[in-house]
Amino acid sequence: MKYIILVGDGMADYPLSELGERTPLEAARTPNLVFIAKHGRLGRVKTIPKKMAPASDVANISILGYDPAKYYSGRGPLEAANLGVELGEGDIAFRCNLITVSGDKLIDYSAGHISSKEAGILINFLNEKLGSESISFFPGVSYRHLMLLKNASPGLLSLKCKPPHDIAGQKVSKNLPKGDEAGLLVKLMQDSRKLLEGHEINHVRIDLKENPANMIWLWGQGAKPSMPSFKEKYGLTGSVISAVDLIRGLGKILGLDVIKVPGATGYYDTDYEGKARAALKSLERHDFVFVHVEAPDEAGHNGDLREKIAAIERFDQLVAGTILKGFKRNKNFRIMVLPDHATPVSLKTHTADAVPFGIFGKGVLGRGFLNFSEKEAEKSDLFFEKGYELMDYFLKVSEE
């Protein structure tokens, strides 16, 4: 048996007046997701536990079958795992965004979705200027990077650090890290602005009318996680396909094979079909594959309704459609499709709302649902309050 999970990051949303009170999922053309809903099971799941932030890392830990309240230790350590940065006892990893600020306002949480090449130059520059025996910066993908503090004070783990994508358009001064030991982070962020605003790359970006990467934003801190491997927990070998460091890092921590797809960018222009074909290839030697597509989430954060619908349609056609075609002659499979969380375009940030999921394949009887959407899923009696319990159901369900 082969198991496939397809995650359209942030696909879920709220009804919008400009769509006739439909959500983007309802408005998008999604024949493959509709097929899964009609011929399989549709339900809802709460991927975010109570009192936890609706973050992608928390949600995807849930989807993979692990209780975030027990295992989650922060976003930074997940990204460190993907970058091959080993955390020792007492080390703390922070997510480090390159952002655009103007005056006291955070303009862009992604510095215009800066290229990885430009970003790498800037992060290495900051490491030369601000790094030390205890402070190191590591380049990642696009605007997403890492800072590591060695032998750090445990008090840094309890600082309140806001994700930059939640505060676009707001004052920087009101949203800086808060807590008794926040001074170190605040100084690093302020010093980075002085250095980056003078860098040649940003002068060129301004000339090209692009948002300059003129400051770092530190958040998502955590210590080294400890989680049982996916094979230990479920007895299956598997792989992860994503352009996002935190998902790749989570896969590495769980002992899953992390597959890099050329052209997978983590943005609107990602190679959707390339991810699906890589997933089919990986299933020739693995039992399980987890495919993550970031584009709908990015559109939600940007408040871009048109791009969100387009991303959902590409996800349906090029990811779900390609996978279903790949198993046309092989019925020994099961597929689950879902968002990890909602990213409403009206809010431009994540919410903790329950999200729809659809399961199709061997052992799953169709219930005739008419659509894959938030509203249609509410008609189902299948609901998981504890998101991490969904994986057990997906792997073990048998209704024949």
Sequence and secondary structure as in RCSB ss.txt:
>XXXX:A:sequence
MKYIILVGDGMADYPLSELGERTPLEAARTPNLVFIAKHGRLGRVKTIPKKMAPASDVANISILGYDPAKYYSGR
GPLEAANLGVELGEGDIAFRCNLITVSGDKLIDYSAGHISSKEAGILINFLNEKLGSESISFFPGVSYRHLMLLK
NASPGLLSLKCKPPHDIAGQKVSKNLPKGDEAGLLVKLMQDSRKLLEGHEINHVRIDLKENPANMIWLWGQGAKP
SMPSFKEKYGLTGSVISAVDLIRGLGKILGLDVIKVPGATGYYDTDYEGKARAALKSLERHDFVFVHVEAPDEAG
HNGDLREKIAAIERFDQLVAGTILKGFKRNKNFRIMVLPDHATPVSLKTHTADAVPFGIFGKGVLGRGFLNFSEK
EAEKSDLFFEKGYELMDYFLKVSEE
>XXXX:A:secstr
 EEEEEEETTBB   BGGGTSB HHHHS  HHHHHHHHHSEEEEE  S TTS   HHHHHHHHTT  HHHH   H
HHHHHHHHT    TT EEEEEEEEEEETTEEEETTTTT  HHHHHHHHHHHHHHH  SSEEEEEEETTEEEEEET
T  GGGGG B   GGGSTTSBHHHHS BSTTTHHHHHHHHHHHHHHTT HHHHHHHHTT     EEEEEEEE   
    HHHHHS  EEEE S HHHHHHHHHTT EEE  TT  SSTT  HHHHHHHHHHHTTT SEEEEEE HHHHHH
HTT HHHHHHHHHHIIIIIIHHHHHHTTT   EEEEEE SSB  TTTTS B   EEEEEEETT        SSHH
HHTT S EESSGGGHHHHHHH    
